[in-house]
Amino acid sequence: MPDKNTGDRIEIRLAGEGGQGMILAGIILAEAAAIYDGKNAVQTQSYGPEARGGASKAEVIISEDEIDFPEVISADVLLVLSQEACDKFATNLKKTGVLIVDADQVGRIPVTSAIKLPITRLAVEATGKPITANVVALGVLVGLTEVVSPQAIEKAVMARAPKGTEELNRAALAAGFAAAQAIDSAQTGQHTAIVAHNLAHH
């Protein structure tokens, strides 16, 4: 089947259990792209059978050009925080795609390569609150793939942070960036290059 993604269209899926904040993470990522980086972006979402518990996913399409189809065809980047989400969505990842998993939550990985980081644990270490895992995840994703600029994601996170939680969210984002930087540089360079190449050659 030919690759339907033309040129610079980057397709990102964020998935986890209801209550892990992946829908909000998708909204923040789309706002970072559209409001602060001046790109085109669309964001869609769906919940599992229960608001909390079932797998929920957010999809973000980022492009320099107009976006004619608003949903993920095959993901360039998949970030999952639960086993159920990994089982459900990992098969819809491009061959050259990047899979990022929460190493403590996801034991079985149905594809050959993945970036494994203890995202929820990093959130607890950085902020004392597991609920900030979605912001750590955004830091990891942006740090590894450069789909939006670090400045854009920080502004978007701050714009959405409830009053009084700005420093917590800033710490969570910094923990995500640091984790991305710490990953084997050869591996990171390869993944970053794939996504950056897609964005550059449109």
C-alpha positions in Angstrom: 0.0 0.0 0.0 1.5 3.3 -1.0 2.3 5.8 1.7 -0.6 8.3 1.7 1.3 10.9 3.7 2.4 13.6 1.4 5.6 15.6 2.1 5.5 17.3 5.4 2.4 15.9 7.0 3.3 14.6 10.4 0.8 12.3 12.1 1.0 11.8 15.9 -1.1 9.6 18.2 -1.0 9.9 21.9 -2.8 7.2 23.8 -3.3 5.9 27.3 -6.0 5.2 29.9 -8.8 7.6 30.5 -7.6 10.0 33.2 -3.9 10.0 32.1 -4.4 13.3 30.3 -3.5 12.2 26.8 -6.4 14.1 25.3 -5.2 17.3 26.9 -1.7 16.5 25.8 -3.0 16.3 22.2 -4.7 19.7 22.5 -1.6 21.3 23.9 0.6 19.8 21.2 -1.8 21.1 18.4 -1.9 24.5 20.1 1.9 24.6 20.2 2.1 23.9 16.5 -0.7 26.2 15.4 -0.5 29.2 17.8 3.2 29.4 18.7 4.9 27.8 15.7 2.6 29.1 13.0 2.0 25.7 11.4 -1.3 24.1 10.4 -2.6 21.6 12.9 -5.7 19.6 13.6 -6.5 17.6 16.7 -9.1 14.9 17.2 -9.8 12.6 20.1 -11.8 9.6 21.2 -12.4 7.9 24.5 -12.7 4.2 25.4 -15.9 2.7 26.7 -15.4 4.4 30.1 -14.0 7.9 30.5 -11.6 6.4 33.0 -10.2 3.0 32.3 -10.7 2.4 28.6 -8.0 3.4 26.1 -8.3 7.0 25.1 -6.4 8.6 22.2 -5.7 12.0 20.8 -4.5 12.5 17.3 -2.6 15.5 16.0 -1.7 16.2 12.4 0.9 18.9 11.9 1.7 20.3 8.4 3.1 23.3 6.6 0.4 22.9 4.0 -3.4 22.6 4.3 -4.6 19.5 6.0 -7.2 17.8 3.9 -7.8 14.7 6.1 -7.9 15.3 9.9 -7.2 11.8 11.2 -4.1 9.6 11.5 -3.7 7.3 8.5 -0.5 5.7 9.8 1.3 7.3 12.7 4.8 8.9 12.4 4.9 9.1 16.2 3.0 7.0 18.7 3.3 7.7 22.4 1.5 5.3 24.7 1.2 5.3 28.5 -0.7 2.0 28.9 -0.5 -1.6 27.7 -4.0 -1.6 26.3 -3.2 1.5 24.2 0.0 -0.1 23.0 -1.8 -3.3 22.0 -4.5 -1.3 20.2 -2.5 1.3 18.3 1.1 0.0 17.7 0.2 -1.9 14.6 -0.8 1.4 12.9 2.7 2.9 13.1 4.7 3.7 10.0 7.7 1.4 9.3 9.9 4.5 9.9 7.7 5.7 12.8 8.8 6.4 16.4 7.1 4.4 19.2 7.6 5.9 22.7 6.2 3.9 25.6 6.0 4.3 29.4 8.4 1.5 30.4 6.7 0.9 33.7 3.2 0.5 32.2 4.0 -1.3 28.9 5.6 -4.7 29.1 4.7 -6.2 25.7 5.7 -4.3 22.6 4.4 -5.7 19.3 7.0 -3.9 17.1 10.7 -4.4 16.9 11.9 -1.1 18.2 10.6 1.4 20.8 11.9 4.1 23.0 11.2 3.0 26.6 11.2 5.6 29.4 9.5 5.5 32.8 7.4 8.5 32.0 5.0 8.3 35.0 7.9 7.6 37.4 9.8 10.6 36.0 6.7 12.7 36.6 6.5 11.6 40.2 10.2 12.3 40.7 10.0 15.8 39.1 6.7 17.0 40.6 5.5 14.5 43.2 2.3 14.1 41.0 1.7 11.2 38.6 -0.9 13.3 36.9 1.9 15.4 35.3 3.0 12.4 33.3 1.2 13.9 30.2 3.4 17.0 30.4 6.6 14.8 30.9 5.4 12.8 27.8 5.1 16.0 25.8 8.7 17.0 26.8 9.9 13.6 25.7 8.0 13.6 22.4 9.2 17.1 21.4 12.7 16.5 22.7 13.0 13.4 20.5 11.2 14.4 17.4 11.2 18.3 17.2 7.7 18.2 15.7 7.3 21.6 17.4 9.9 23.9 18.9 10.7 23.6 22.6 9.6 27.2 23.1 6.2 26.5 21.5 5.5 23.5 23.7 6.5 25.4 26.8 4.2 28.4 25.9 1.3 26.0 25.1 1.8 24.1 28.4 1.9 27.3 30.4 -1.2 28.7 28.6 -3.1 25.5 29.7 -1.6 25.1 33.2 -4.2 25.8 36.0 -3.3 28.8 38.0 -0.8 27.9 40.7 0.6 24.8 38.8 2.9 26.7 36.4 6.1 25.6 38.2 5.0 22.0 38.5 4.2 21.9 34.8 7.5 23.6 33.9 9.4 21.0 36.0 7.5 18.2 34.3 8.3 19.5 30.9 11.9 19.9 31.8 12.1 16.3 33.0 10.7 15.2 29.7 13.3 17.2 27.7 16.1 15.9 30.0 15.0 12.3 29.5 14.9 12.7 25.7 18.4 14.2 25.7 19.7 11.3 27.8 18.6 8.7 25.4 21.5 7.2 23.3 22.3 10.1 20.9 22.8 7.9 17.9 19.3 6.4 18.3 17.8 9.9 19.0 19.5 11.4 16.0 18.1 8.7 13.7 14.5 9.3 15.0 14.8 13.0 15.0 16.1 12.9 11.5 13.2 10.9 10.2 10.6 13.4 11.5 12.7 16.5 10.6 13.2 15.1 7.1 9.5 14.7 6.6 8.9 18.3 7.7 11.7 19.7 5.6 10.9 18.0 2.3 7.4 19.1 1.5 
